[in-house]
């Protein structure tokens, strides 16, 4: 390519794909997966009201660039003001906008080594300097994150609660207490993608007006709308207003807005799905233990399983499952990469996992 005049930064970056999608893997293997248990999607699906709302007429019109009705409903749901909320194309899209707003060339950003990689992708894309701290006993560690932020003068600190890829969580009150050590000038990004799946005490007990933190939420997980790409952030109005400087104002399509509003207004259906997720987590625990593996406690819609050896063995288990039509993923940084991660699934999907896993483990032990 000789004509595209990429910036020096873009020229310096590798062509990165944070996650290889299951569709890509299906094309490579020439067959569909029997059990799609790797992307942390909600296989139980969205509310029927959301499906109905997304099918209504009027799709010839652009979506409301302010997502007004959805923001009003979200504000009422969370007990804050509409100007505390911005809606965007999933948490991934909102993370990109936030990094664009705050991170310039060589600005320091802090995260955990092995935490959600798409955030790192955005930081690299805007020239930020990423600093990492290790997990502590399979938990992201707020104290270590905030200490590193003070050391390097970080503008952003990323923390997921519950965590992806490990599924562990901190009590919201403990995070709030740890934030007393968050240095002035550092903004905490609290990624709460899985918080609906977690115990009630996971929620951060701080006002949406607190300028030290911005919370990211999504309709992709518990609400079962990953394909619609609807996320939102809760934060101080001054920061939320700044998103208007950079966001794609017509990025939210009309069907997605209508579906998210209907899903939010169907809390009884959400409770049913959360019960199904809890049952599936229990089933994955049972399958893991029956095969001599150690499941980690999970507050998300997946279970991370310690395979008991090293990353090479875990990768052999993952490859064996994929070869047998079971799509799963694994963490990519030591020591978490001793594990595989299995999303909650239907009885049929988890039955396929239970059938395949003994042979997969036997083969992995031989290799």
N, C-alpha and C positions, 0 to 999 in steps of 0.2 A: 504494500500500500504506500503510495508516494504522494498523494494529493491531500489527504486529511492532515490538518495541522494540529495534532494533539499537543496539549500542554506538556511541558517537561515532566510534571507530576504524573500525568496519565501515561506518558511514554515509559516512565520508570516502574509502573505497576504491572504485576503479572495479570493474566486473564483469569481472575479468580471466580470460582463458583462455590459459595459457602456450603451449599448442600447439593449433592447430586440427586435429582428427583427420582422417585420410583418409576415414573414413566420412562425416563432415560434408561434406567436399569432394565425395565421390561423390554424396551426395544433392543438392548444389547443382548439379552438372553433369549429373545425371540418368543417370549411367552409372558402372559400376565401372571402376576402373583396370586396365589390362592388366599393369602392372608396379608393384608396391608397393615403392618404393625410397627412402622418405623418413623412416621412423620408426625406423630402426636396429634393426628386429626381426631375428631369426635365421630366415630363410625356410627353412633346412634342417631346422628343427624339433627337438623334444626327443628324448631317448633313447626307443626303444620301451619300455624298462622303465619310464620315467616315465609314458608314456601308459597302460600296463597298470596301474600302481599307482594312477593317478588314477581309474580306472574300477572300483575294488573296491567291495564293499558297505560299508555303515556310514556312508553320507553323512547319515543321519538324526541322527547325533551331531555335536555341536560339535567343532571341532578342539581339540587339547590346548592350553590357554592358555599353557603354558610351551614349546611346540615342543620338548619334551625330547629326543626321539630325533634330531631334525634338529640340535639344538645339540650333542649328544654327537658326532655324526658330523662336524660342521663343526669342532669342537675338535680331533678326531683328525686331520682333513685339514690343518689349519693349525698343528698342534703347539702348541696353547694349551689353556686350560681352558674348560669350558662357561660359567663365569661371566664369561668375556671376550666372550661373544657374546649379542646380542639379535636375534631374528628379527622382521621386520615386513612390512608391505604394500608391498614394493618399497623401493628407496632413497628414492623420493619420500615415502612414508609415514614412514620413519625420519627423514628430514630435517625433516619437520614436527614430529615428537615432540621432536627435539633442539632445534630453535629454540624450541619452547614451553617446554622446560626451562630454557633459558639466556638467551633474549633478552626483555627487558622494554621498556617504552616508551622510545624514543630511545637504547637501547643500540647501540653501534657494532658493525658487522659489515663485513668486507672480502671482496670478490670481484673478479674480473676483468671489465672492461666487455665484455659479449658472451658471458660464460660461461653455463653451464646456467641458464635463466631460472626454473625451478621453485623453485630455492633462494631466489631473490630474492622470489618470490611468497610464500613462507612468512615471510620476514623482514618484508615489508610487513604481512602478516596479523597479526603479533604486535607491530607498532609499532616495530620496530627501525629504525635509521638505517644505510642501506647506503652504503658508500664503495667506489669502484672504482679500479682501476689498469688501464692499457692492456696489451694483449698486447705481447710483444716478438718480432718476426719470426715471428708466427703461433704462438707458444708462450705459455701462461700463465707468468708470471715469479715464482717464489717469492721472490726477493730484494725485488722491488717490493711484493708482497703483505705480506711481513713488516715491511717498513719502514713501509708505510701503517698496519699494525696497531699498531705502536709509536707512530705519530704521533697516532692517534685513540683509542687505548686499546680496541681491538677485543676483544670477547669471543669471537667466532668468526671464523675465516679459512677460506674455501672454495677448494679447489684440486682439479681433476679431473686424474687421470693414469691412462691417456691422456685427452686433452682432448676434450670435445665443445663446440663443433662442428668443431674443426680437425683432430682426429685425431693430433696430435703428442703426443710423450711425453718425459718426463724420466727419466733413470736414478734408481732409488730411492735409490741412494747419494748422488746429488747433492741430492735433496730432504732427506735426513737431514742432510747437511752444512749446508744452508741453514737448517734448523730451529734451529741454534745461535743464529740471529738472531730467532727467534720470541719475542716478548716474554712475560715471565711473566704468567700470567693469561689468555693467548690460547690457544684450543683450535683446532688445525688439523683441519678436516674434509677428509679425503682421499678423494675419490670415485673408486673403482676399478672402476666399472661395466664397463669394457672390458679390464681388466688380463689376463684369460685370453687375449685376442687379441694381447697385446703380447709383445715379447721378455722373456725371464726377468729381465733386469736392470731392468725397470720396477718390480719389487716392492720395497717399502720394507723395508730390512733392520733394522727395529727391533722390539723385543719388543711383544707385545700389552699388556704391563703399562705401557708408556710413557704417562704421563698427559697428554702434550702433544698426542696425536693420537687421532682415532677414524677408522677405515677403514670405508668403505661398500662392500659387495659385492652382487651380484644374480644371480639365476637367469634374468633376462630376456634377456640378450645371448647369450653363448657357449652357455649351456645351453638356449636356445630356448624359454623358458617365460614370455614377456612377459605372456601372458594370465592366468597364474596369480598374478602379483604376489607374488613371494617375494624379499625382500631380507634382508640381515643386516648388522650392524655389529660390528666387532671393536675393543674398547677396554679401558681399565682397569676392573676389576670395580666400583669405586665408581660410575663413570659409567654403566656398563651397568645396574647395579641401579636407578639413578635413573629409567630408562625406565619401570619399573613404576609410577611415580607418575602417568604420563600416558597410557601407551599403551592401545590398545584390546586388552584381553587375549583377546578372542575374534575378533580381526580376521583371524587366519590360519585359513582354512578347511581342513578335514581333507584334502581332495583335493590341495590345493596343498602341504601338508606332506609327504604321501606321495610326490607326484611329485618334489619337490625332493630328498628323501632318495634316491629311486631314481636320479635323474639324477646326484647326487654320487657314487653308488656305481658308476656306469658311465663311468669315466674313458676307457676305450678308445673309446667312442662320441664323447666330447668331443674327443678327438684327431682323429678322422675329420672332425668338423665344423670344427675349427680349420683343417684342411687345405683344406676347401672354402671357408672364408672367405678364406684366403690366396690361393687360385686366383682367387676372384671379385675381390679387390682388384687382382690383376695384370691381369685382364680390363678392369676399369674404368680403370686406368692406360693400357692400350693404346687404349681407345676415346677417352679424353681427348686423348692425344697425336696420334692419327690425325686429330683435328679441330682441331689447333692450340691446344689448351688445356693448362694446366699442372696436373697433379695434385700435391697435397702428399703427402709421405711420411705413411703412416698406420700406426698401431699399434692400430687399432680395427676394428670390423666395417663400416666405411664409408670412403669416400674423399672428401675435400674438394677441389674443383677450382677453381682460379683461372681465371676467365673472361677475365682480361686487360684489363678495362676498369673501369667504375664499377658502383655498386649498381644503377643503372637498367638497365644492360645485363644484369647477372646476373639481375635480376628478370624481364626479357623472356625470357631463356633458360628460367628456371624456369616462367613462365607458358606458354611454348610447349610445354614438355614435358608439363605438366599437361593442356593442351588436347589433346594427342595420347595421353593415357591413361597417362603415365609420372609417377607420384607421386614427387617429390623435395622437398627443403627447402633453405633457404639460411640462413646466419647473418644476424643482424638488426642488428648494430652495425658501424660502420666501424672499421677497414678490412677486417674479415673479410667484410663483405657484398658484396665484389667476387666472391665465390665462390658456388658451389652445392655441396650435400652429397648424395652418392649412397650409399645403403646397399648392402651386398653382396647379390647376388641370384642366382637360378638362371640357367643358360645361356639359357633362354627369355626371362627378364626382361631380361637384359643384351643379348640379341640385339635386343629391341624398343627398348632405349635406343640401341643402335648404329644402328639403322635411322632413328630419329626425329631424332637429334641434328644431322646435317648440315643438314636443312631448317630446324630450329629456329634454328640459328646464322645461317643465311642470312636468315631473317625478322628476327631480332633486329638484325642489322647494318643492315637497311633502315629500322628504326623510329627 
